[in-house]
C-alpha cells in the first residue's frame, strides 16, 4: 500500500526522544467497531532486540489491536512494522519492551517509561488510504503497493474493474517495461464458514501466470499468516497440473494437493470449520444440483483459527518460471459468496 507523504508522517505525535515510532500508512477515521478493518504500517528508529509494537485504536476509549488475544506487532530488521487494525478516530503505536503485558483498553495512553520505550499517535485519515470497490455485496480494498509474492510484482488499482453484470475483472498488463498485476482484499474479517468463488475460464493462462483466492492474516505472521489458498497456475512449468489447494506452509508435502482444472466456468469452495478445511471445485456457476466435481480435498492438520484475516483474490506473475509470451491477461470472477 502506498506510503503516506512526509507531511502526514510528520503529523504523528511522538512523545519521546530516543527510540521513535512513525506511521507510514494510516487507516481512515471511523467511529470504530468489529465489522471493518484496514492495514496500518510504520517504522521504528532505534529499536532494540526483542522490542515489539502494540497498537491501539480510539473509539470512545483506546482498544488494543488487532486482537486482545494477539496484541503484538513484530518490528522487522529494517524497522518496518505492519498489521491490521479495526477502525477508530485515532491510532496509537507503543514500542514496548519484552515482557510487557498490554491492557485491552486505556482511557488515556501511558507516557514513555518502564516497559514502554516510545509512544506515537496519529489522527485517522480523511479517506481510506487505498481505493475500494463493491463486488458481490462486499467492499474490497485494491492493492496499490508492490509485493514480494511470485518473486516481486507491481500492483495497480487500474487493473481491477466491475462490469455491468457485476463481475470483477482482474488483469495483468504491460506498463512501460514491466508488468502490473491486480489484487483485492475484503475490508472485513468473516471467520469460519463457506467461501465460494465463481470464476470464468482460466484455460488461457500461461504457465507463469497465477490466480489465487486465499485468506491472509497480518496478525498471524509467524503462523504463515493463516494463509489457505486455491491457486490456478502451473508455476512456470507447462508440464505441471494447473491448480492446487494449499494450507500454508507449502513446503510441507501434506499441505498441498494438485489437480487439473478444465476449461470453462468453475466454482471453487473453501469450507472452514474448527480444525478442518474442505476445498472443492465443480463445473459451472454452482447453481446446478449435481454439478460435476473436478476436485475435492480435506485438510485436518495445520488449519488456522480465525483472527483478523481477510479473503483476497489476485492475478499476478510467477517471476521464477517460464517468461511470458502473450503477456497480458484477464480473469473474470463472476461472483463471491459467504455462508456462515
C-alpha positions as CSV (number, residue, x, y, z in Angstrom):
1,X,0.0,0.0,0.0
2,X,1.3,3.5,-0.8
3,X,3.3,5.1,2.0
4,X,2.0,8.4,3.3
5,X,3.8,11.6,2.5
6,X,6.3,13.1,4.8
7,X,3.9,15.8,5.8
8,X,1.4,13.3,7.1
9,X,4.1,11.2,8.8
10,X,5.3,14.4,10.5
11,X,1.8,14.9,11.9
12,X,2.4,11.9,14.1
13,X,2.8,12.9,17.7
14,X,6.0,11.3,19.1
15,X,6.4,11.8,22.8
16,X,10.0,10.5,23.4
17,X,13.5,11.5,22.3
18,X,15.4,8.3,21.6
19,X,13.6,5.4,20.0
20,X,10.8,6.7,17.9
21,X,7.8,5.4,16.1
22,X,6.3,6.8,12.9
23,X,3.3,5.9,10.8
24,X,3.6,5.4,7.0
25,X,0.1,4.2,6.3
26,X,-2.9,5.4,8.4
27,X,-6.5,4.0,8.1
28,X,-9.4,6.3,7.7
29,X,-11.1,7.9,10.8
30,X,-14.2,6.0,11.8
31,X,-16.2,5.6,15.0
32,X,-15.0,2.0,15.1
33,X,-16.3,-1.4,15.7
34,X,-15.6,-5.0,14.8
35,X,-17.1,-5.0,11.3
36,X,-14.4,-3.2,9.3
37,X,-10.6,-3.2,9.3
38,X,-7.7,-1.9,7.4
39,X,-3.9,-2.1,7.2
40,X,-1.7,0.1,9.3
41,X,2.1,0.5,8.8
42,X,5.0,2.4,10.2
43,X,8.7,2.4,11.1
44,X,10.7,2.4,14.3
45,X,14.0,4.2,14.7
46,X,16.4,3.0,17.4
47,X,14.5,-0.3,18.2
48,X,16.3,-2.7,20.4
49,X,16.2,-6.6,20.0
50,X,13.0,-8.0,21.5
51,X,11.0,-4.8,21.4
52,X,7.6,-5.0,19.8
53,X,4.8,-2.6,18.7
54,X,1.5,-2.6,20.5
55,X,-1.3,-0.9,18.5
56,X,-4.4,0.8,19.8
57,X,-7.4,2.4,18.0
58,X,-9.5,5.0,19.8
59,X,-13.3,4.6,19.7
60,X,-14.5,6.1,22.9
61,X,-11.5,4.6,24.7
62,X,-8.3,3.1,23.3
63,X,-8.7,-0.5,22.3
64,X,-5.8,-2.9,21.7
65,X,-5.3,-4.0,18.1
66,X,-5.7,-6.2,16.2
67,X,-6.9,-8.7,18.8
68,X,-6.9,-9.0,22.6
69,X,-5.5,-12.5,22.1
70,X,-2.8,-11.4,19.7
71,X,-1.8,-7.8,20.6
72,X,1.8,-7.7,19.4
73,X,3.2,-6.5,16.1
74,X,6.7,-7.5,15.1
75,X,9.4,-5.0,14.1
76,X,11.3,-6.1,11.1
77,X,15.1,-5.8,10.8
78,X,14.5,-2.7,8.6
79,X,12.5,-1.1,11.3
80,X,9.2,-1.5,9.4
81,X,6.1,-2.9,11.0
82,X,2.7,-3.8,9.5
83,X,-0.5,-5.2,10.9
84,X,-4.3,-5.0,10.5
85,X,-6.4,-2.9,12.8
86,X,-10.1,-2.2,13.5
87,X,-11.0,1.4,12.7
88,X,-11.0,4.3,15.1
89,X,-10.9,8.1,15.1
90,X,-7.2,8.0,16.2
91,X,-4.4,5.4,16.2
92,X,-1.5,4.8,18.6
93,X,1.6,2.7,18.4
94,X,3.6,1.8,21.5
95,X,7.1,0.5,21.3
96,X,7.3,-1.9,24.2
97,X,10.0,-4.0,26.0
98,X,9.9,-7.8,26.2
99,X,7.6,-8.9,28.9
100,X,5.1,-6.0,28.6
101,X,1.5,-7.2,29.0
102,X,-0.8,-4.9,27.1
103,X,-4.1,-4.0,28.8
104,X,-7.1,-4.5,26.5
105,X,-8.1,-0.8,26.9
106,X,-6.8,2.5,28.0
107,X,-8.8,5.6,28.9
108,X,-5.6,7.7,28.4
109,X,-2.4,6.4,26.8
110,X,0.6,5.9,29.0
111,X,3.8,8.1,28.7
112,X,7.1,6.5,27.8
113,X,8.9,4.9,30.7
114,X,9.4,1.5,32.2
115,X,8.3,-1.2,29.7
116,X,7.2,1.5,27.1
117,X,10.1,2.8,25.1
118,X,8.1,5.2,22.8
119,X,4.6,6.3,22.0
120,X,3.2,7.8,18.8
121,X,-0.3,8.8,17.9
122,X,-1.9,10.0,14.6
123,X,-5.5,11.0,13.7
124,X,-7.4,8.8,11.3
125,X,-7.1,9.8,7.7
126,X,-9.9,11.7,6.0
127,X,-10.5,8.9,3.5
128,X,-9.3,5.3,3.1
129,X,-5.6,5.1,2.1
130,X,-6.4,2.7,-0.8
131,X,-9.3,2.8,-3.2
132,X,-12.1,0.3,-2.8
133,X,-14.9,-1.3,-4.9
134,X,-18.1,-3.1,-4.1
135,X,-18.4,-6.6,-5.5
136,X,-21.0,-9.2,-4.6
137,X,-22.3,-7.0,-1.8
138,X,-18.9,-6.6,-0.1
139,X,-16.3,-3.8,0.0
140,X,-12.9,-4.8,-1.4
141,X,-9.6,-2.9,-1.0
142,X,-7.5,-2.6,-4.2
143,X,-3.8,-3.2,-3.8
144,X,-1.6,-0.3,-4.8
145,X,1.8,-1.3,-3.4
146,X,4.4,-3.8,-4.6
147,X,4.5,-7.4,-3.2
148,X,7.3,-10.0,-2.9
149,X,4.7,-12.7,-3.9
150,X,5.8,-14.5,-7.0
151,X,9.3,-13.1,-6.9
152,X,8.2,-9.5,-6.8
153,X,5.4,-7.8,-8.6
154,X,3.9,-4.3,-9.0
155,X,0.1,-3.8,-8.5
156,X,-2.3,-1.1,-9.6
157,X,-6.0,-0.4,-8.8
158,X,-6.4,0.3,-12.5
159,X,-6.1,-3.4,-13.2
160,X,-9.4,-4.1,-11.4
161,X,-12.9,-3.3,-12.7
162,X,-16.5,-4.2,-12.1
163,X,-18.6,-4.7,-15.3
164,X,-22.3,-4.0,-15.9
165,X,-23.2,-7.5,-14.9
166,X,-21.5,-7.1,-11.5
167,X,-18.5,-9.4,-12.3
168,X,-15.0,-8.5,-11.2
169,X,-12.1,-8.4,-13.8
170,X,-8.6,-8.9,-12.6
171,X,-5.8,-8.1,-15.1
172,X,-2.1,-8.4,-15.7
173,X,-1.0,-5.6,-18.0
174,X,2.2,-4.4,-19.5
175,X,3.1,-0.9,-18.2
176,X,6.3,0.5,-19.7
177,X,8.9,-2.2,-19.5
178,X,7.3,-4.1,-16.6
179,X,4.1,-6.0,-15.7
180,X,1.4,-4.6,-13.5
181,X,-0.8,-7.0,-11.5
182,X,-4.1,-7.0,-9.5
183,X,-5.2,-7.9,-6.0
184,X,-8.3,-7.2,-3.9
185,X,-9.0,-7.9,-0.2
186,X,-12.1,-7.8,1.9
187,X,-12.3,-4.9,4.3
188,X,-13.8,-7.1,7.0
189,X,-13.0,-10.5,8.6
190,X,-15.6,-13.2,8.2
191,X,-14.1,-16.2,10.1
192,X,-15.3,-19.7,9.9
193,X,-17.8,-20.5,7.1
194,X,-18.0,-21.4,3.5
195,X,-16.3,-19.1,0.9
196,X,-17.4,-19.6,-2.7
197,X,-15.8,-18.1,-5.8
198,X,-17.3,-18.5,-9.3
199,X,-14.5,-17.9,-11.8
200,X,-14.7,-17.7,-15.6
201,X,-12.5,-19.7,-17.9
202,X,-8.8,-19.7,-16.9
203,X,-7.6,-22.1,-19.6
204,X,-5.9,-19.2,-21.4
205,X,-3.4,-18.6,-18.6
206,X,0.3,-19.0,-19.5
207,X,2.4,-21.3,-17.2
208,X,3.8,-18.4,-15.2
209,X,0.5,-16.6,-14.6
210,X,-1.2,-17.1,-11.3
211,X,-4.8,-16.6,-10.0
212,X,-5.3,-17.1,-6.3
213,X,-8.2,-17.0,-3.9
214,X,-6.9,-17.1,-0.3
215,X,-7.0,-16.0,3.3
216,X,-4.4,-13.7,4.8
217,X,-3.9,-12.5,8.4
218,X,-1.2,-10.0,9.2
219,X,-1.5,-10.7,13.0
220,X,-0.6,-14.4,12.4
221,X,2.7,-13.7,10.7
222,X,4.7,-16.5,12.4
223,X,2.0,-18.9,11.6
224,X,2.2,-18.5,7.8
225,X,-0.3,-15.6,8.1
226,X,-3.1,-18.1,8.4
227,X,-3.0,-18.5,4.6
228,X,-5.2,-21.0,2.8
229,X,-5.1,-21.0,-1.0
230,X,-7.0,-22.0,-4.1
231,X,-4.3,-21.4,-6.8
232,X,-4.7,-21.6,-10.5
233,X,-1.2,-21.8,-12.0
234,X,1.4,-24.2,-13.4
235,X,4.2,-22.3,-11.5
236,X,6.1,-21.7,-14.7
237,X,6.3,-25.3,-15.9
238,X,3.8,-26.3,-18.6
239,X,4.1,-30.0,-17.5
240,X,2.5,-29.2,-14.1
241,X,-1.2,-29.6,-13.4
242,X,-2.7,-26.2,-13.4
243,X,-4.4,-26.0,-10.0
244,X,-3.8,-26.7,-6.3
245,X,-5.2,-26.4,-2.8
246,X,-2.8,-25.3,-0.1
247,X,-2.7,-24.8,3.7
248,X,0.5,-22.9,4.2
249,X,3.4,-23.5,4.6
250,X,3.5,-25.0,1.1
251,X,6.9,-26.7,1.7
252,X,5.2,-29.4,3.8
253,X,4.1,-32.1,1.3
254,X,0.9,-32.9,3.2
255,X,-0.2,-29.3,2.9
256,X,-0.6,-29.3,-0.9
257,X,-2.7,-31.2,-3.3
258,X,-2.6,-30.5,-7.1
259,X,-5.3,-31.2,-9.7
260,X,-6.3,-30.3,-13.3
261,X,-8.9,-27.5,-13.8
262,X,-10.8,-27.9,-17.1
263,X,-11.8,-25.0,-19.4
264,X,-15.0,-23.2,-18.7
265,X,-16.6,-21.6,-15.6
266,X,-15.7,-23.2,-12.3
267,X,-16.9,-22.8,-8.8
268,X,-14.2,-23.1,-6.1
269,X,-15.3,-23.5,-2.5
270,X,-13.3,-23.3,0.8
271,X,-15.3,-24.6,3.8
272,X,-13.5,-23.6,7.0
273,X,-14.7,-25.2,10.3
274,X,-12.8,-25.9,13.5
275,X,-9.7,-27.9,12.8
276,X,-10.8,-28.8,9.3
277,X,-10.9,-27.1,5.9
278,X,-12.6,-28.7,2.9
279,X,-11.7,-27.5,-0.7
280,X,-14.0,-28.3,-3.6
281,X,-14.2,-27.4,-7.3
282,X,-17.1,-28.1,-9.5
283,X,-18.0,-27.3,-13.1
284,X,-20.4,-24.4,-13.8
285,X,-21.6,-21.5,-11.6
286,X,-22.6,-23.6,-8.6
287,X,-26.3,-23.1,-9.1
288,X,-27.0,-26.6,-10.6
289,X,-27.6,-29.5,-8.3
290,X,-25.2,-32.4,-9.1
291,X,-22.7,-30.3,-10.9
292,X,-19.7,-32.5,-11.9
293,X,-17.0,-32.4,-9.3
294,X,-13.5,-31.5,-10.6
295,X,-11.6,-31.9,-7.3
296,X,-12.1,-32.1,-3.6
297,X,-9.7,-32.4,-0.6
298,X,-9.9,-32.2,3.2
299,X,-7.1,-30.9,5.3
300,X,-7.1,-31.7,9.1
301,X,-3.7,-30.6,10.1
302,X,-2.2,-27.1,10.2
303,X,-5.6,-25.5,9.8
304,X,-5.5,-22.0,11.3
305,X,-8.0,-20.4,13.7
306,X,-9.8,-17.2,12.8
307,X,-8.2,-13.9,13.7
308,X,-8.4,-10.7,11.7
309,X,-7.9,-12.5,8.4
310,X,-9.2,-11.2,5.1
311,X,-10.2,-13.0,1.9
312,X,-8.1,-12.0,-1.1
313,X,-8.1,-12.6,-4.8
314,X,-5.2,-11.8,-7.1
315,X,-3.8,-12.2,-10.6
316,X,0.0,-12.0,-10.9
317,X,3.2,-13.4,-12.4
318,X,5.4,-16.1,-11.1
319,X,8.7,-14.4,-11.9
320,X,10.9,-17.5,-11.5
321,X,9.0,-19.5,-14.2
322,X,8.9,-19.5,-17.9
323,X,8.9,-15.9,-19.3
324,X,5.5,-14.8,-20.6
325,X,4.9,-15.0,-24.3
326,X,1.4,-13.4,-24.9
327,X,1.7,-11.5,-21.6
328,X,-1.4,-9.5,-20.8
329,X,-4.3,-11.5,-19.4
330,X,-7.7,-11.1,-17.7
331,X,-9.6,-13.3,-15.3
332,X,-13.3,-12.8,-14.5
333,X,-14.6,-13.6,-11.1
334,X,-18.4,-13.7,-11.7
335,X,-19.5,-14.0,-8.0
336,X,-18.3,-14.3,-4.4
337,X,-20.5,-15.8,-1.7
338,X,-20.0,-16.4,2.0
339,X,-22.2,-18.6,4.2
340,X,-21.5,-18.6,7.9
